[in-house]
Amino acid sequence: MKTATASEVVSFEEFKKEVINDYKIARISRECSLLGRKEVLTGKAKFGIFGDGKEVPQLAMAKAFQNGDFRSGYYRDQTFMMAIGALNIEQFFAGLYGHTDINFDPMSAGRQMGGHFATHSLDENGNWNNLTQQKNSSSDISPTAGQMPRLLGLAQASKIYRNVSGINQTNFSENGNEVAWGTIGNASTSEGLFFETINAAGVLQVPMVMSVWDDEYGISVHARYQTTKENISEILKGFQRDEDTKGYEILRVKGWDYPALVETYQKASQIAREEHVPVLVHVRELTQPQGHSTSGSHERYKNAERLAWEAEFDCIAKMKTWLIENNIATSEE
């Protein structure tokens, strides 16, 4: 699913259908998160960690994600996986229950924690799929920021395919046109692997789009206690490229603003894909309605003011308001 380019004309009805479908995916993902927590707390599953509060920016990222691209992310990206058609409701819960049949849990057949999302690079006979004709996700891992070195390698592969002659690109690349998309929570940006990868990607100038989902907390710890200036893009603004020096394109966007998110991710994709310049997308003002995981309750460490703000600025609620205000949907839909 991707938005139309500037040269394409889309009717209002087509636009409306696509946007309503986005909202539907967001709602389904949220309901999976809510039910998933209940399943854990009633003893039907062992542990759950979900993507609630991050749905709308992941929809926007999915619209810019193309065949051949790779994701290297973390366990809150369920909406993104649903949006690219790589995860359905049954598979989501099979992963939560640790189902050991690959036909039910295609991510890992119950071998990894639920929320560790992956696609298959090999077919059932062990032969390579044509990776340029599918949307790809490397399997998530539990160590925070552990996805970063892999992300760098995936991005560097595209650069090599574009610049080194004589490589057979049939199943793996179309002239290095592929982007490596990374996702991480704001707290994990304090990890050394994050900083090392960010620096290396800037030096190598690889096609990488790094999204930071920022809800101001790392489990129960506020950003003021773990991030200088409480703002990762502010810290990294010295990486911003200019006319004289190479570096990053740094983009900032509010996580509840659907049209701004779509525009931001289209821009990020174009810069990384065409220019092979790394992009940092700092997605701020996100929420986490159920707290960090099923092992805790965020009502214990967020004050009433913060909880009220989260209810008002929930990205799905904001998207619904936008749909109604722009006559795309009614309050009954």
C-alpha positions, 0 to 999 in steps of 0.5 A, spaced: 500 500 500 502 506 498 500 513 496 499 516 489 505 520 486 505 527 484 504 525 477 498 520 479 491 523 480 486 519 485 479 520 485 476 522 492 472 516 493 479 512 492 482 516 497 477 515 502 477 508 501 484 507 502 484 512 508 478 508 511 482 502 510 488 505 514 483 507 520 480 500 520 487 496 520 489 501 526 482 499 530 484 492 529 491 492 531 488 496 537 483 491 539 488 485 538 493 489 543 487 490 548 485 483 547 492 480 548 493 483 554 487 480 557 489 473 555 495 474 558 492 477 565 487 471 565 493 466 564 492 464 557 498 466 554 505 468 558 507 475 556 505 480 552 508 487 549 504 490 544 504 496 539 498 500 542 499 508 541 504 507 535 498 505 530 498 511 526 505 512 524 506 505 523 501 506 517 504 512 514 511 508 514 507 502 511 505 506 505 512 508 504 515 501 504 516 498 497 517 491 495 524 489 496 525 494 502 527 491 509 525 492 516 529 491 522 525 493 528 522 491 535 516 488 538 511 494 537 511 494 530 505 489 529 500 495 525 506 496 520 506 488 519 499 488 518 499 494 514 504 491 509 500 484 509 505 480 513 501 479 519 493 477 520 489 476 527 490 469 527 498 469 526 498 475 531 495 471 537 498 464 535 505 468 536 502 470 543 500 463 545 507 460 542 504 456 537 509 451 535 506 450 528 509 454 522 503 454 519 499 458 524 505 462 527 509 463 521 514 468 524 518 463 528 513 457 530 513 459 537 520 459 538 521 467 539 517 471 544 510 474 541 511 480 537 518 478 534 516 479 526 519 476 520 518 474 513 521 468 509 527 469 505 526 462 503 521 458 500 518 451 503 524 447 499 530 452 501 530 456 495 531 463 495 525 467 494 525 473 489 526 479 495 525 484 490 518 482 489 516 482 497 516 486 503 521 484 507 522 484 515 528 481 519 526 477 525 526 481 531 530 480 537 529 481 545 536 485 546 534 493 546 537 496 540 540 489 538 536 491 531 541 497 529 547 493 527 543 489 522 539 495 520 546 498 518 548 492 514 541 491 510 542 499 508 549 498 506 547 492 502 543 496 497 549 501 497 553 495 494 548 493 489 548 500 486 555 502 486 559 495 485 558 492 478 558 485 476 554 483 482 548 478 480 542 482 483 536 478 480 533 476 487 536 481 492 536 488 489 534 492 483 540 497 482 540 498 490 533 501 490 531 498 496 531 502 503 532 499 510 527 501 515 529 501 522 524 502 528 526 503 536 523 506 542 526 513 545 529 509 551 533 505 547 536 510 543 541 511 549 544 504 548 551 504 545 549 500 539 544 506 537 549 511 537 554 507 533 550 505 528 547 512 527 554 514 526 556 509 521 550 510 517 552 517 517 559 516 515 557 510 509 551 514 507 547 508 506 539 508 504 536 507 511 530 510 515 530 510 522 524 511 526 524 513 533 517 512 537 517 517 542 512 516 548 517 520 553 518 514 557 522 507 558 518 502 561 516 507 568 522 512 567 521 518 564 526 521 558 528 526 563 532 521 566 535 518 560 536 522 554 540 529 554 535 534 553 529 529 553 530 529 545 534 525 541 533 529 535 535 535 538 542 531 541 543 529 534 542 535 530 549 536 529 548 530 524 544 534 519 546 535 512 547 541 509 550 544 502 557 543 504 557 537 508 554 530 508 550 527 514 543 525 515 536 528 514 532 529 520 525 530 520 520 531 526 513 529 526 507 528 531 505 521 532 498 523 532 498 527 525 496 522 520 496 527 514 503 530 516 506 523 518 504 520 511 507 526 508 513 525 512 514 518 510 514 519 503 519 524 504 524 520 508 523 514 503 524 519 497 531 522 500 533 515 502 531 511 496 534 516 491 540 519 494 542 514 499 542 519 504 540 516 511 534 519 515 532 520 522 524 520 523 523 523 530 516 521 532 514 525 538 507 525 542 506 518 542 502 514 547 502 507 550 495 506 553 496 499 556 503 501 559 510 498 557 507 490 557 503 486 561 508 485 567 506 492 569 501 498 570 502 505 567 497 508 572 502 507 577 507 512 575 504 517 570 500 522 574 493 524 572 495 530 567 499 525 563 494 520 563 488 525 561 493 528 555 494 521 553 487 519 552 486 526 548 492 525 544 491 517 542 493 517 535 487 513 533 482 518 536 485 523 533 485 520 526 478 519 527 477 526 529 481 528 522 476 523 518 470 526 521 472 534 520 474 532 513 468 529 511 471 522 510 467 519 515 461 520 520 461 519 527 457 513 526 462 509 522 
